[in-house]
């Protein structure tokens, strides 16, 4: 069988979608490395990256309904409920029924949860700076925009 330039183009494009060269695989690897290193940074506080995400939502807007936190984090209720249970047990958040709609539970930071806002973000910045070492601010911005566009394309 004679190879054509079209065969070469197909082979070349195919090689770009297989691990370890594919964008998806490399994004997955980056995610795993970031998660592993961030987990290590959060471990002394008894927190997980998911706890961090919930705290970030509440630092931005305290008293969110559980469903709003789930929407922001693209999480299903069961997973979030368990995380909130553990955070409540640790005294980081408290739940209250909404005054106008008893079906809604609002999540509020406790003083302990609020105090972590001064401690944890610098750890995240430290990790981000480690991951982005040697990458200019402009390149970081482009990378972020490209990731956002790819996420939007698949959402």
Residue frames as a rotation matrix with the C-alpha (Angstrom) as fourth column:
UNK 1
0.580 0.814 0.000 0.00
0.814 -0.580 0.000 0.00
0.000 0.000 -1.000 0.00
UNK 2
-0.370 -0.681 0.632 1.31
0.678 -0.663 -0.318 3.42
0.636 0.311 0.707 -0.95
UNK 3
-0.109 0.256 -0.960 1.24
0.871 -0.441 -0.216 6.10
-0.479 -0.860 -0.175 1.72
UNK 4
0.146 0.222 0.964 -0.19
0.705 -0.707 0.056 9.49
0.694 0.672 -0.260 0.74
UNK 5
-0.798 -0.409 0.443 0.24
0.055 -0.780 -0.623 12.90
0.600 -0.473 0.645 2.30
UNK 6
0.094 0.912 0.399 -3.36
-0.668 -0.239 0.705 12.59
0.738 -0.332 0.587 3.54
UNK 7
0.596 0.045 -0.802 -2.35
0.370 0.871 0.323 9.38
0.713 -0.489 0.502 5.38
UNK 8
-0.477 -0.856 -0.200 0.49
0.659 -0.198 -0.725 11.30
0.581 -0.478 0.659 7.02
UNK 9
-0.593 0.327 0.736 -1.89
-0.446 -0.894 0.037 14.11
0.670 -0.306 0.676 8.08
UNK 10
0.550 0.822 -0.148 -4.29
-0.372 0.400 0.838 11.58
0.748 -0.405 0.525 9.62
UNK 11
0.326 -0.519 -0.790 -1.44
0.715 0.682 -0.153 9.83
0.619 -0.515 0.594 11.44
UNK 12
-0.716 -0.634 0.293 -0.04
0.337 -0.681 -0.651 13.16
0.612 -0.367 0.701 12.65
UNK 13
-0.245 0.698 0.673 -3.44
-0.686 -0.615 0.388 14.33
0.685 -0.367 0.630 13.94
UNK 14
0.660 0.464 -0.591 -4.04
0.006 0.783 0.622 10.95
0.751 -0.414 0.514 15.59
UNK 15
-0.133 -0.810 -0.571 -0.74
0.755 0.291 -0.588 11.19
0.643 -0.509 0.573 17.47
UNK 16
-0.734 -0.136 0.665 -1.84
-0.163 -0.916 -0.366 14.53
0.659 -0.377 0.651 18.89
UNK 17
0.162 0.893 0.420 -4.83
-0.783 -0.143 0.606 12.96
0.601 -0.426 0.676 20.64
UNK 18
0.607 0.003 -0.795 -3.13
0.295 0.928 0.229 10.01
0.738 -0.374 0.562 22.34
UNK 19
0.918 -0.325 0.227 -1.49
-0.329 -0.304 0.894 10.08
-0.221 -0.896 -0.386 25.75
UNK 20
0.051 0.008 -0.999 0.95
0.887 -0.460 0.042 11.36
-0.459 -0.888 -0.031 26.77
UNK 21
-0.837 -0.488 0.247 0.85
0.542 -0.684 0.488 13.99
-0.069 0.543 0.837 24.02
UNK 22
-0.109 0.884 0.454 -2.82
0.736 -0.235 0.635 14.94
0.669 0.403 -0.625 24.00
UNK 23
-0.518 0.021 0.855 -3.98
-0.318 -0.933 -0.170 18.21
0.794 -0.360 0.490 25.50
UNK 24
0.539 0.832 0.134 -6.59
-0.481 0.173 0.860 16.37
0.692 -0.528 0.493 27.58
UNK 25
0.579 -0.399 -0.711 -4.02
0.625 0.777 0.074 14.05
0.523 -0.487 0.699 29.10
UNK 26
-0.499 -0.855 0.142 -1.66
0.583 -0.452 -0.675 16.92
0.642 -0.254 0.724 29.91
UNK 27
-0.226 0.512 0.829 -4.47
-0.572 -0.758 0.312 18.96
0.789 -0.404 0.464 31.49
UNK 28
0.802 0.503 -0.323 -5.43
-0.096 0.642 0.761 15.90
0.590 -0.579 0.563 33.55
UNK 29
0.174 -0.836 -0.520 -1.81
0.826 0.412 -0.385 15.47
0.536 -0.362 0.762 34.63
UNK 30
-0.642 -0.365 0.674 -1.54
0.055 -0.899 -0.435 19.16
0.765 -0.242 0.597 35.56
UNK 31
0.257 0.841 0.475 -4.77
-0.605 -0.243 0.758 18.88
0.753 -0.483 0.447 37.54
UNK 32
0.773 0.006 -0.635 -3.51
0.348 0.832 0.432 15.82
0.530 -0.555 0.641 39.41
UNK 33
-0.254 -0.953 -0.162 -0.18
0.767 -0.097 -0.634 17.46
0.589 -0.286 0.756 40.23
UNK 34
-0.526 0.134 0.840 -1.85
-0.316 -0.947 -0.047 20.66
0.789 -0.291 0.541 41.43
UNK 35
0.569 0.819 0.079 -4.36
-0.436 0.218 0.873 18.70
0.698 -0.531 0.481 43.49
UNK 36
0.510 -0.451 -0.733 -1.66
0.661 0.750 -0.001 16.55
0.550 -0.484 0.680 45.07
UNK 37
-0.572 -0.813 0.109 0.51
0.576 -0.493 -0.653 19.54
0.584 -0.311 0.750 46.00
UNK 38
-0.347 0.518 0.782 -2.45
-0.528 -0.797 0.294 21.59
0.775 -0.310 0.550 47.25
UNK 39
0.696 0.560 -0.451 -3.67
-0.010 0.634 0.773 18.63
0.718 -0.533 0.447 49.31
UNK 40
0.003 -0.798 -0.603 -0.25
0.855 0.315 -0.412 18.57
0.519 -0.514 0.683 50.99
UNK 41
-0.778 -0.299 0.552 -0.53
0.084 -0.921 -0.380 22.29
0.622 -0.249 0.742 51.79
UNK 42
-0.013 0.890 0.456 -4.06
-0.663 -0.349 0.662 21.88
0.749 -0.293 0.595 53.21
UNK 43
0.132 0.073 -0.989 -3.30
0.298 0.948 0.110 18.72
0.945 -0.309 0.103 55.20
UNK 44
-0.825 -0.477 -0.302 -2.02
0.413 -0.146 -0.899 20.54
0.385 -0.867 0.318 58.33
UNK 45
-0.759 0.612 0.222 -5.42
-0.650 -0.722 -0.236 22.26
0.016 -0.323 0.946 58.52
UNK 46
-0.670 0.498 0.551 -7.36
0.178 0.828 -0.532 19.01
-0.721 -0.258 -0.643 58.07
UNK 47
0.248 0.753 -0.609 -8.84
-0.472 -0.455 -0.755 20.31
-0.846 0.475 0.243 54.82
UNK 48
-0.122 -0.198 0.972 -9.20
0.728 0.648 0.224 19.00
-0.674 0.735 0.065 51.29
UNK 49
-0.973 -0.219 0.077 -9.22
0.205 -0.657 0.725 20.88
-0.108 0.721 0.684 47.98
UNK 50
-0.292 0.936 0.195 -13.02
0.620 0.030 0.784 20.49
0.728 0.350 -0.589 47.94
UNK 51
0.275 0.316 -0.908 -13.22
0.922 -0.355 0.156 22.21
-0.274 -0.880 -0.389 51.36
UNK 52
-0.655 -0.614 -0.440 -11.12
0.421 -0.781 0.461 25.01
-0.627 0.117 0.770 49.84
UNK 53
-0.825 0.366 0.431 -13.57
0.353 -0.263 0.898 25.42
0.442 0.893 0.088 46.96
UNK 54
0.204 0.942 -0.266 -16.55
0.837 -0.027 0.547 25.67
0.508 -0.335 -0.794 49.32
UNK 55
0.074 -0.259 -0.963 -14.70
0.787 -0.578 0.216 28.16
-0.612 -0.774 0.161 51.52
UNK 56
-0.893 -0.446 0.063 -13.86
0.376 -0.660 0.650 30.27
-0.248 0.604 0.757 48.44
UNK 57
-0.378 0.842 0.386 -17.54
0.559 -0.126 0.820 30.43
0.739 0.525 -0.423 47.49
UNK 58
0.510 0.645 -0.569 -18.52
0.825 -0.178 0.537 31.51
0.245 -0.743 -0.623 50.99
UNK 59
-0.315 -0.663 -0.680 -15.69
0.714 -0.637 0.290 34.03
-0.625 -0.394 0.674 51.34
UNK 60
-0.937 -0.009 0.350 -17.07
0.284 -0.602 0.747 35.68
0.204 0.799 0.566 48.22
UNK 61
-0.311 0.898 0.313 -20.71
-0.639 -0.441 0.631 35.49
0.704 -0.004 0.710 49.35
UNK 62
-0.992 -0.061 0.110 -21.57
-0.125 0.561 -0.819 34.15
-0.012 -0.826 -0.564 52.78
UNK 63
-0.413 0.892 0.185 -24.97
-0.343 0.036 -0.939 32.58
-0.843 -0.451 0.291 53.35
UNK 64
-0.573 0.172 -0.801 -25.33
-0.802 0.086 0.592 30.93
0.171 0.981 0.088 49.94
UNK 65
0.591 0.745 0.311 -27.98
-0.748 0.650 -0.135 28.27
-0.303 -0.153 0.941 49.46
UNK 66
-0.011 -0.576 0.817 -26.51
-0.121 0.812 0.571 24.78
-0.993 -0.093 -0.078 49.16
UNK 67
0.574 0.313 0.757 -27.79
0.641 0.404 -0.653 24.57
-0.510 0.859 0.031 45.58
UNK 68
0.963 -0.250 -0.096 -25.92
-0.264 -0.822 -0.505 27.77
0.047 0.512 -0.858 44.62
UNK 69
0.146 -0.946 0.289 -22.65
-0.750 0.085 0.656 26.36
-0.645 -0.313 -0.697 45.96
UNK 70
0.038 -0.058 0.998 -23.27
0.309 0.950 0.044 23.17
-0.950 0.307 0.054 43.98
UNK 71
0.886 0.331 0.326 -24.02
0.413 -0.239 -0.879 25.18
-0.213 0.913 -0.348 40.83
UNK 72
0.741 -0.650 -0.172 -20.86
-0.661 -0.750 -0.013 27.26
-0.120 0.123 -0.985 41.20
UNK 73
-0.193 -0.877 0.441 -18.72
-0.763 0.417 0.494 24.16
-0.617 -0.241 -0.749 41.74
UNK 74
0.001 0.291 -0.957 -20.58
-0.887 0.442 0.133 21.97
0.462 0.849 0.258 39.20
UNK 75
-0.937 -0.342 0.073 -21.18
-0.324 0.769 -0.551 19.36
0.132 -0.540 -0.831 41.93
UNK 76
-0.160 0.887 -0.434 -24.01
0.078 0.449 0.890 16.99
0.984 0.108 -0.141 42.60
UNK 77
0.387 0.472 0.792 -25.89
-0.638 -0.483 0.600 17.39
0.666 -0.737 0.114 45.87
UNK 78
0.952 0.030 -0.304 -24.81
0.160 0.799 0.580 14.14
0.260 -0.601 0.756 47.52
UNK 79
0.106 -0.993 -0.060 -21.13
0.820 0.122 -0.559 14.92
0.563 0.010 0.827 47.23
UNK 80
-0.367 -0.208 0.906 -21.56
-0.096 -0.961 -0.260 18.47
0.925 -0.183 0.333 48.45
UNK 81
0.650 0.690 0.319 -23.81
-0.417 -0.028 0.909 17.41
0.635 -0.724 0.269 51.33
UNK 82
0.744 -0.425 -0.515 -21.12
0.617 0.734 0.285 15.10
0.257 -0.530 0.808 52.71
UNK 83
-0.325 -0.887 0.329 -18.46
0.675 -0.461 -0.577 17.81
0.663 0.035 0.748 52.42
UNK 84
-0.126 0.360 0.924 -20.73
-0.403 -0.870 0.284 20.32
0.907 -0.337 0.254 54.17
UNK 85
0.870 0.415 -0.265 -21.45
0.020 0.508 0.861 17.74
0.492 -0.755 0.434 56.90
UNK 86
0.308 -0.847 -0.434 -17.72
0.917 0.386 -0.104 17.39
0.255 -0.366 0.895 57.60
UNK 87
-0.510 -0.481 0.713 -17.16
0.339 -0.874 -0.347 21.13
0.791 0.065 0.609 57.47
UNK 88
0.337 0.715 0.612 -20.00
-0.441 -0.455 0.774 21.66
0.831 -0.531 0.162 59.92
UNK 89
0.844 -0.073 -0.531 -18.59
0.424 0.697 0.578 18.98
0.328 -0.713 0.619 62.25
UNK 90
-0.130 -0.986 -0.105 -15.24
0.947 -0.091 -0.309 20.82
0.295 -0.140 0.945 62.19
UNK 91
0.250 0.323 -0.913 -16.94
0.720 -0.692 -0.047 24.10
-0.647 -0.646 -0.406 63.04
UNK 92
-0.799 -0.599 0.049 -16.14
0.453 -0.547 0.704 25.85
-0.395 0.585 0.708 59.75
UNK 93
-0.766 0.629 0.132 -19.72
-0.258 -0.489 0.833 26.38
0.589 0.604 0.537 58.56
UNK 94
-0.728 0.669 0.154 -23.25
0.067 0.292 -0.954 26.32
-0.683 -0.684 -0.257 59.92
UNK 95
-0.784 0.555 0.277 -26.52
0.422 0.150 0.894 25.60
0.455 0.818 -0.353 58.14
UNK 96
-0.690 0.668 -0.281 -29.72
-0.059 -0.438 -0.897 27.59
-0.722 -0.602 0.341 58.55
UNK 97
-0.141 0.746 0.651 -33.09
0.945 0.298 -0.136 27.28
-0.295 0.596 -0.747 56.90
UNK 98
-0.833 -0.074 0.549 -33.92
0.352 -0.836 0.422 30.18
0.427 0.544 0.722 54.64
UNK 99
-0.816 0.503 -0.284 -36.32
0.044 -0.435 -0.899 32.60
-0.576 -0.746 0.333 56.35
UNK 100
-0.274 0.730 -0.626 -38.53
-0.849 -0.489 -0.199 32.88
-0.452 0.477 0.754 53.24
UNK 101
0.420 0.349 -0.838 -38.34
-0.735 0.673 -0.088 29.34
0.533 0.653 0.539 51.85
UNK 102
0.426 -0.183 0.886 -38.02
-0.777 0.428 0.461 26.50
-0.464 -0.885 0.040 54.38
UNK 103
0.974 -0.087 0.210 -36.90
0.177 0.872 -0.456 24.09
-0.144 0.481 0.865 51.62
UNK 104
0.550 -0.796 0.254 -33.64
0.039 -0.279 -0.959 26.02
0.834 0.538 -0.122 51.22
UNK 105
0.708 -0.477 -0.520 -30.64
0.644 0.135 0.753 25.57
-0.289 -0.868 0.403 53.47
UNK 106
0.799 -0.510 0.318 -28.22
-0.264 -0.774 -0.576 28.48
0.540 0.376 -0.753 53.59
UNK 107
0.488 -0.742 -0.459 -24.57
0.835 0.550 -0.002 27.90
0.254 -0.383 0.888 54.47
UNK 108
0.887 -0.171 0.428 -22.80
-0.262 -0.951 0.163 30.42
0.379 -0.257 -0.889 56.66
UNK 109
-0.051 -0.971 -0.235 -19.16
0.178 0.222 -0.959 30.66
0.983 -0.091 0.161 57.67
UNK 110
0.809 0.114 -0.577 -18.34
0.584 -0.035 0.811 30.42
0.072 -0.993 -0.094 61.35
UNK 111
0.805 -0.584 -0.101 -15.57
-0.514 -0.772 0.374 32.54
-0.296 -0.250 -0.922 62.86
UNK 112
0.079 -0.800 0.595 -13.18
-0.036 0.594 0.804 29.62
-0.996 -0.085 0.018 62.29
UNK 113
0.298 0.110 0.948 -14.16
0.877 0.360 -0.318 29.48
-0.376 0.926 0.011 58.61
UNK 114
0.978 0.082 0.189 -13.72
0.146 -0.922 -0.359 33.23
0.145 0.379 -0.914 58.26
UNK 115
0.592 -0.806 0.010 -10.27
-0.428 -0.303 0.851 33.13
-0.683 -0.508 -0.525 59.90
UNK 116
0.153 -0.539 0.828 -9.02
0.554 0.741 0.380 30.70
-0.818 0.401 0.412 57.25
UNK 117
0.868 0.230 0.440 -9.44
0.496 -0.438 -0.750 33.45
0.020 0.869 -0.495 54.65
UNK 118
0.759 -0.651 -0.009 -6.25
-0.644 -0.753 0.135 35.07
-0.094 -0.097 -0.991 55.92
UNK 119
0.081 -0.752 0.654 -4.30
-0.504 0.535 0.678 31.79
-0.860 -0.384 -0.336 55.99
UNK 120
0.202 0.071 0.977 -5.27
0.421 0.894 -0.152 29.69
-0.884 0.442 0.151 52.97
UNK 121
0.977 0.209 0.038 -5.20
0.115 -0.373 -0.921 32.06
-0.178 0.904 -0.388 49.96
UNK 122
0.398 -0.894 -0.208 -1.46
-0.882 -0.435 0.182 32.72
-0.253 0.111 -0.961 50.39
UNK 123
-0.224 -0.435 0.872 -0.91
-0.194 0.897 0.398 28.94
-0.955 -0.080 -0.285 50.14
UNK 124
0.558 0.513 0.652 -2.86
0.557 0.352 -0.753 28.87
-0.616 0.783 -0.089 46.88
UNK 125
0.913 -0.286 -0.291 -0.85
-0.398 -0.784 -0.477 31.83
-0.092 0.551 -0.829 45.55
UNK 126
0.026 -0.954 0.300 2.37
-0.754 0.179 0.632 30.04
-0.657 -0.242 -0.714 46.48
UNK 127
-0.101 0.010 0.995 1.32
0.320 0.947 0.023 26.94
-0.942 0.321 -0.099 44.55
UNK 128
0.868 0.452 0.206 0.13
0.356 -0.275 -0.893 28.99
-0.347 0.848 -0.399 41.57
UNK 129
0.665 -0.680 -0.309 3.46
-0.716 -0.698 -0.005 30.81
-0.212 0.224 -0.951 41.47
UNK 130
-0.229 -0.727 0.648 5.33
-0.402 0.677 0.617 27.50
-0.886 -0.119 -0.447 41.61
UNK 131
0.183 0.398 0.899 3.25
0.598 0.681 -0.423 26.07
-0.780 0.615 -0.114 38.76
UNK 132
0.911 0.286 0.296 3.58
0.409 -0.535 -0.739 29.24
-0.053 0.795 -0.605 36.66
UNK 133
0.344 -0.872 -0.347 7.28
0.013 -0.365 0.931 29.81
-0.939 -0.325 -0.114 37.29
UNK 134
-0.681 -0.719 0.137 8.92
0.208 -0.010 0.978 31.10
-0.702 0.695 0.156 34.11
UNK 135
-0.257 0.690 0.677 5.57
0.950 0.052 0.307 31.93
0.177 0.722 -0.669 32.51
UNK 136
-0.960 -0.161 0.229 4.95
0.147 -0.986 -0.074 35.63
0.238 -0.037 0.970 31.94
UNK 137
-0.582 0.785 -0.212 1.85
-0.044 -0.290 -0.956 37.43
-0.812 -0.547 0.204 33.15
UNK 138
-0.193 0.493 -0.848 0.68
-0.941 -0.338 0.018 37.81
-0.277 0.802 0.529 29.54
UNK 139
-0.658 -0.099 -0.747 1.16
-0.431 0.862 0.265 34.08
0.618 0.496 -0.610 28.89
UNK 140
-0.927 0.363 -0.097 -0.75
0.275 0.479 -0.834 33.25
-0.257 -0.799 -0.543 32.10
UNK 141
-0.346 0.822 -0.453 -3.62
-0.492 -0.570 -0.658 35.45
-0.799 -0.005 0.602 30.90
UNK 142
-0.247 0.201 -0.948 -3.70
-0.940 0.188 0.284 33.75
0.236 0.961 0.142 27.48
UNK 143
-0.895 -0.136 -0.425 -3.55
-0.052 0.978 -0.203 30.31
0.443 -0.160 -0.882 29.12
UNK 144
-0.764 0.640 -0.081 -6.47
0.124 0.022 -0.992 31.21
-0.633 -0.768 -0.096 31.38
UNK 145
-0.161 0.708 -0.687 -8.53
-0.810 -0.493 -0.318 32.56
-0.564 0.505 0.653 28.47
UNK 146
-0.457 -0.073 -0.887 -7.85
-0.730 0.601 0.327 29.43
0.509 0.796 -0.327 26.40
UNK 147
-0.974 0.126 -0.189 -8.86
0.211 0.809 -0.548 27.16
0.084 -0.574 -0.814 29.27
UNK 148
-0.505 0.830 -0.238 -12.06
-0.192 -0.377 -0.906 29.16
-0.842 -0.412 0.350 29.77
UNK 149
-0.150 0.433 -0.889 -12.88
-0.977 -0.201 0.067 28.90
-0.150 0.879 0.453 26.08
UNK 150
-0.717 -0.158 -0.679 -12.27
-0.352 0.922 0.158 25.13
0.601 0.352 -0.717 25.99
UNK 151
-0.899 0.431 -0.080 -14.46
0.267 0.394 -0.879 24.67
-0.347 -0.812 -0.470 29.09
UNK 152
-0.270 0.824 -0.497 -17.20
-0.541 -0.557 -0.630 26.79
-0.796 0.099 0.596 27.54
UNK 153
-0.399 0.063 -0.915 -16.96
-0.887 0.227 0.403 24.80
0.233 0.972 -0.034 24.29
UNK 154
-0.766 0.025 -0.642 -17.62
0.025 1.000 0.010 21.56
0.642 -0.008 -0.766 26.14
UNK 155
-0.894 0.447 -0.036 -20.22
0.006 -0.070 -0.998 22.87
-0.448 -0.892 0.060 28.60
